[in-house]
């Protein structure tokens, strides 16, 4: 007898539906084909124990299980439940109703419990597109799956409940989640607030511009000036994620196994802060069977690199292409996958090894060559991709000890939201573009037109600082964001002037000459 159940294989952050064909015949053998990995090949032992511990049995006949399409490598333990249910139906132990309407996912423990799995959201989204009516999976993954509209989600704690549900003996209650409520609640959780920061008005202004346009930013200053403290407060002024952004982010975190049990959606913009000892593969993703790295886990959020020159040069250089294309392609002999990586880079660094180069009061003890070697760890092409270079200076005692209330993150966020609303209107017909920083060249020429005084000012800056074409584009994008913050339809000379001043690392003085 032949029975078909349906499950899913996740490749990168996308899923492909897999048909589990279970055929019974005379004999006592078990064959599992269709390019399974070692985890799937071991499933028979888990299934046998799980069935026995739930008053079911593994049939004493020959069973052949094919995972189709056979040319796609299958990985993971999510195939346990569909194989077990296929064996029960093919051996005529159980009669299941509407099996063809279900996508079935789940790993079995030896006692029959259903263990949480990864990549559920990608699988359910694909099932919805292909017209499946329902999903049966571990109860711990049910809320995540329920984020997809138009498909019924049933979470089973054990294989016994799954069998009873499909046979009609005891139906499982459908899992439902209020998506809108989760998105509304995200703005209430601020762990770090700009109201706690004294002084640093120029830095706050630069970070507000970065948040309003989604621009990359680097903070340069001496030790203890507040670079890390300011960077950690960036996430509090970013606009809330849209449902589309939240689903994209959740897919990546689900594939990477970073979702907590019973978590349904990533509603807070990610803030990833890897240590400077991180490897190339850990940052951009990879492995024998590619997994997302830190730049993909920071998708739609912030990637914070503290003490930027301490990172290995090869690690920094592999970010250049993902920063430009907003995706990273991982290629292996048998597979090539794309991971989204649209993140805001926020970096911090000291200006020299001792930290006091260009300090207003303390003297730097580093030689000019040492300063130049230290700064040259960050390549020119990488700096070109950073829109705002911000100098952070120590805060005077009078400002540190001040009891006057500073502007809160929520107040700054209101202005950021006003600027983003203009960008939403501007890019409403553009798919996947949410901010000025994501504009491509054609859009840039269309929405960043300059009048004669602004063009003359920009020409002077480009020639004096010897900036690249990429830096030219990024100055225009920052100027457009500054204009949006002021609710100005046109980019004026003052907007260009402010954007140019955020190119401090392009000045010769920073390289000790």
Buried (B, 14 or more C-beta within 10 A) or exposed (E): EEBBBBBBBBBBBBBBBBBBBBBBEEEEEBEBEBBBBEBBEBBBEBBBBBBBBBEBEBBEBBBBBBBBBEEBBBBBBBBBBBBBBBBBBBBEBBEBEEBEBBBBBBBBBEEBBBBBBBBBBBBBBBBBEEEBBBBBBBBBBBBBBBBBEEBBBBBBBBBBBBBBBBBEEEEBEEBEBEBEEBBEEBBEEBEBBBBEBBBBEEBBBBBBBBBBBBBBBBBBBBEEBBBBBBBBBBBBBBBBBEBEBBBBBBBBBBBBEBBEEEBBBBBBBBBBBBEEEBEBBBBBBBEEBBBBBBBBBBBBBBBBBBBBBEBBEEBBBBBBBBBEEBBBBBEEEEBEBBBBBBBBBBBBBBBBBBBBBBBEEEEBEBEEEBBBBBBEBBEEBBBBBBBBBBBBBBBEEEBEEEEEEBBBBBEBBEBBBBBBEBBBEBBEEEEEBBBBBBBEEEBBEEBBEBEEEBBEBBEEBBEEBEBBEEBBBBBBBBBBBBBBBEEBEEBBBBBBBBBBBBBBBBEEEBBBE
